[in-house]
């Protein structure tokens, strides 16, 4: 489960056996969520506060290209 980064207490990571579409999992002390990368959208949110989801969406938007590169490196695409 590689961690991509931790920003504002939000951990962004992949699972080893992921599937398309490209997405990241996010967790903090409140819960967890999943965000698709193209298009950027919340797939599910289980407990993360709305303001933290908003931050996560902005972070994904900022690092979208890096996330795609890391996904392809890790998953052999």
C-alpha atoms as one frame of an Amber mdcrd trajectory, in Angstrom:
protein
   0.000   0.000   0.000   2.293   2.793  -1.150   1.676   6.196   0.375   1.938
   8.935  -2.241   1.945  11.804   0.229   0.505  13.105   3.483  -0.752  16.672
   3.337  -2.888  18.469   5.961  -3.236  15.171   7.828  -4.696  13.468   4.748
  -2.900  10.322   3.585  -3.114   9.599  -0.157  -2.323   6.027  -1.198  -2.906
   3.114  -3.607  -3.581  -0.534  -2.908  -1.295  -3.113  -4.570  -4.116  -4.835
  -6.493  -5.829  -1.738  -7.881  -8.081  -1.525 -10.923  -8.963   1.173 -13.420
 -10.043   3.947 -13.468  -7.023   5.596 -11.899  -7.895   6.703  -8.371  -6.444
   7.350  -4.936  -7.601   6.367  -1.491  -7.515   8.982   1.231  -7.685   8.617
   4.983  -7.387  10.680   8.099  -8.466  10.297  11.710 -12.121  10.800  10.749
 -12.514   8.253   7.964 -11.612   7.327   4.426 -12.556   8.184   0.865 -11.783
   7.328  -2.736 -11.281   9.896  -5.513 -11.081   9.147  -9.231  -8.376  11.061
 -11.079  -9.886  11.498 -14.575 -12.371  13.079 -14.118 -11.639  14.191 -10.580
 -14.630  13.055  -8.539 -15.380  11.545  -5.160 -16.354   7.872  -5.513 -17.172
   7.471  -1.833 -16.614   9.211   1.468 -16.942   7.413   4.770 -16.530   9.961
   7.520 -14.080  12.558   6.199 -15.396  16.051   6.899 -16.611  18.086   3.893
 -13.887  20.712   4.313 -11.230  17.958   4.271 -12.747  16.394   1.140 -12.569
  19.821  -0.468  -8.870  20.022   0.461  -8.305  16.498  -0.884  -9.959  17.392
  -4.194  -7.720  20.459  -4.534  -4.633  18.379  -3.724  -5.624  15.766  -6.328
  -6.150  18.542  -8.873  -2.733  20.041  -8.075  -0.896  16.693  -8.213  -3.012
  14.967 -10.879  -0.118  14.362 -13.293   2.170  13.066 -10.549  -0.548  10.689
  -9.321  -1.017   9.296 -12.836   2.740   8.790 -13.235   3.006   7.033  -9.862
  -0.031   4.849 -10.683   1.554   3.764 -13.970   4.933   3.102 -12.333   3.419
   1.061  -9.514   0.842  -0.850 -11.558   3.024  -1.422 -14.616   0.847   0.477
 -17.084
